[in-house]
Amino acid sequence: MTFLDRAIARTLPAVPKSIVRRVANRYIAGETTQEALDLVTKLNSKGFRATLDILGEHIHSMDQAQRAIQGYLNLLEDIARRRVESTISIKLTQLGLKLDPQHCADMAARLVRRAGELNNFVRIDMEDSSCTTATLQIYRDLRREFSNVGVVVQAYLRRTIDDVCALEELRPNYRLCKGVYVEPLELSYHDMRIINRNYVTILDRLLRGGSYVGIATHDELMVWEALRIIRELRLGPDAYEFQMLLGVEEQLRDIIHAGGHHVRIYIPFGRDWYAYSVRRLRENPRLAGYVFRAMLRGGLRR
Ligand SMILES: Cc1cc2nc3c(=O)[nH]c(=O)nc-3n(C[C@H](O)[C@H](O)[C@H](O)COP(=O)(O)OP(=O)(O)OC[C@H]3O[C@@H](n4cnc5c(N)ncnc54)[C@H](O)[C@@H]3O)c2cc1C
């Protein structure tokens, strides 16, 4: 994280909303389900899969959690009706993880059950380290009843290698990412070289163990390492997929797809786009730096 990244993040509240909107347009599908599904249709026609995230999290009452779950239930119906290739990605704090963990687990089960009935799949995003233990426990409990649910693990956390060993007998469907929250050194690696090596170590272990892995990265070195492991293990394209965020490193995304690999695009949308964009950029100044550099490279296209 550079001084410039921190400076960009600090000046954000002073940036007019219309400008944030222009930047956010590249990374967020819009405010409505209709806009999000139109984008999914377009990406599907180019051969990409999708996963939809309704922007939210950090709720203050279980009523908000109830609204969030209803939003996702409606979304599942709309995905089925429009017959698009998209799963959903959820954040447990949006379903009340911090307010009432049992109720949150019940609501997650309700969502996964309905997704199963509609032949769909629910991915549980991983949030900051205060949520890791509870998220993995809810995932473990859900797997007693359902197979159409997957979880995310973060290569920057020191604990992750132990977490994946502990879950090994379930052969989870994973998304592996580096991790986006700012975590203390006691809990996470800060040195990108170590994070990268840990990413490769964990990926190798998951694929050897027979897990389906969503290889979530825009880092070409990680992509290269993943392709090396895939080749070494002689895995077919249905044993894994690459995953990227909407609007990020699109050229790399197209190259991977043209190489015959499945690519899923993570698509956030919803009315909370402004609060979400500003919070994320302030929480992690490195993102502000990425966005700023993408703008300089002509990133305000879409
Ligand atoms: C599909 C998907 C789902 C994710 N889900 C989670 C999750 O549940 N929990 C979690 O903690 N993290 C999640 N992340 C974020 C992830 O942890 C990383 O923070 C992020 O992907 C950057 O890591 P990287 O592997 O791309 O490598 P980096 O080395 O950080 O980035 C490589 C290059 O990609 C570009 N880049 C990366 N991120 C961005 C961005 N946001 N905007 C613009 N350019 C960017 C930059 O050009 C950068 O140089 C997810 C990422 C993806 C792709």
The ligand as a MOL file (V3000), in Angstrom:
LIG
                    3D

  0  0  0     0  0            999 V3000
M  V30 BEGIN CTAB
M  V30 COUNTS 53 58 0 0 0
M  V30 BEGIN ATOM
M  V30 1 C -14.5100 -13.2390 -7.6100 0
M  V30 2 C -13.8710 -12.6590 -6.3980 0
M  V30 3 C -14.4830 -12.7770 -5.1660 0
M  V30 4 C -13.8690 -12.2750 -4.0180 0
M  V30 5 N -14.4380 -12.5260 -2.8050 0
M  V30 6 C -13.7850 -12.1350 -1.6910 0
M  V30 7 C -14.2620 -12.5070 -0.4050 0
M  V30 8 O -15.2780 -13.1980 -0.2330 0
M  V30 9 N -13.5620 -12.0720 0.6780 0
M  V30 10 C -12.4070 -11.3320 0.5540 0
M  V30 11 O -11.7900 -10.9990 1.5720 0
M  V30 12 N -11.9640 -10.9650 -0.6620 0
M  V30 13 C -12.6100 -11.3510 -1.7740 0
M  V30 14 N -12.1140 -11.0100 -3.0040 0
M  V30 15 C -11.0190 -10.0010 -3.1090 0
M  V30 16 C -9.6640 -10.6550 -3.0250 0
M  V30 17 O -9.4490 -11.1370 -1.7360 0
M  V30 18 C -8.5200 -9.6580 -3.3620 0
M  V30 19 O -8.5490 -8.5970 -2.4810 0
M  V30 20 C -8.5880 -9.0930 -4.7620 0
M  V30 21 O -9.0300 -10.0450 -5.6820 0
M  V30 22 C -7.1910 -8.6310 -5.1770 0
M  V30 23 O -6.3060 -9.7190 -5.1790 0
M  V30 24 P -5.6750 -10.3250 -6.5080 0
M  V30 25 O -5.5690 -11.7970 -6.3310 0
M  V30 26 O -6.4360 -9.8930 -7.6870 0
M  V30 27 O -4.1910 -9.8170 -6.5070 0
M  V30 28 P -3.5710 -8.3610 -6.3920 0
M  V30 29 O -2.1220 -8.5920 -6.4740 0
M  V30 30 O -4.1240 -7.6350 -5.2190 0
M  V30 31 O -4.1160 -7.6470 -7.6920 0
M  V30 32 C -3.6230 -7.9570 -8.9820 0
M  V30 33 C -4.0460 -6.8180 -9.9140 0
M  V30 34 O -5.4710 -6.8520 -10.0970 0
M  V30 35 C -6.0030 -5.5310 -10.1240 0
M  V30 36 N -7.0060 -5.4250 -9.0760 0
M  V30 37 C -7.1850 -6.2910 -8.0500 0
M  V30 38 N -8.2810 -5.9620 -7.3180 0
M  V30 39 C -8.7960 -4.8550 -7.9040 0
M  V30 40 C -9.9440 -4.0480 -7.6360 0
M  V30 41 N -10.7850 -4.2930 -6.6170 0
M  V30 42 N -10.1760 -2.9870 -8.4580 0
M  V30 43 C -9.3710 -2.7220 -9.5070 0
M  V30 44 N -8.2780 -3.4730 -9.8130 0
M  V30 45 C -7.9980 -4.5220 -9.0290 0
M  V30 46 C -4.8370 -4.5750 -9.9630 0
M  V30 47 O -4.4420 -4.1670 -11.2470 0
M  V30 48 C -3.7580 -5.4290 -9.3520 0
M  V30 49 O -2.4850 -5.0050 -9.6750 0
M  V30 50 C -12.6600 -11.5570 -4.1520 0
M  V30 51 C -12.0470 -11.4260 -5.3890 0
M  V30 52 C -12.6130 -11.9780 -6.4900 0
M  V30 53 C -11.9020 -11.8820 -7.7990 0
M  V30 END ATOM
M  V30 BEGIN BOND
M  V30 1 1 1 2
M  V30 2 1 2 3
M  V30 3 2 2 52
M  V30 4 2 3 4
M  V30 5 1 4 5
M  V30 6 1 4 50
M  V30 7 2 5 6
M  V30 8 1 6 7
M  V30 9 1 6 13
M  V30 10 2 7 8
M  V30 11 1 7 9
M  V30 12 1 9 10
M  V30 13 2 10 11
M  V30 14 1 10 12
M  V30 15 2 12 13
M  V30 16 1 13 14
M  V30 17 1 14 15
M  V30 18 1 14 50
M  V30 19 1 15 16
M  V30 20 1 16 17
M  V30 21 1 16 18
M  V30 22 1 18 19
M  V30 23 1 18 20
M  V30 24 1 20 21
M  V30 25 1 20 22
M  V30 26 1 22 23
M  V30 27 1 23 24
M  V30 28 2 24 25
M  V30 29 1 24 26
M  V30 30 1 24 27
M  V30 31 1 27 28
M  V30 32 2 28 29
M  V30 33 1 28 30
M  V30 34 1 28 31
M  V30 35 1 31 32
M  V30 36 1 32 33
M  V30 37 1 33 34
M  V30 38 1 33 48
M  V30 39 1 34 35
M  V30 40 1 35 36
M  V30 41 1 35 46
M  V30 42 1 36 37
M  V30 43 1 36 45
M  V30 44 2 37 38
M  V30 45 1 38 39
M  V30 46 1 39 40
M  V30 47 2 39 45
M  V30 48 1 40 41
M  V30 49 2 40 42
M  V30 50 1 42 43
M  V30 51 2 43 44
M  V30 52 1 44 45
M  V30 53 1 46 47
M  V30 54 1 46 48
M  V30 55 1 48 49
M  V30 56 2 50 51
M  V30 57 1 51 52
M  V30 58 1 52 53
M  V30 END BOND
M  V30 END CTAB
M  END
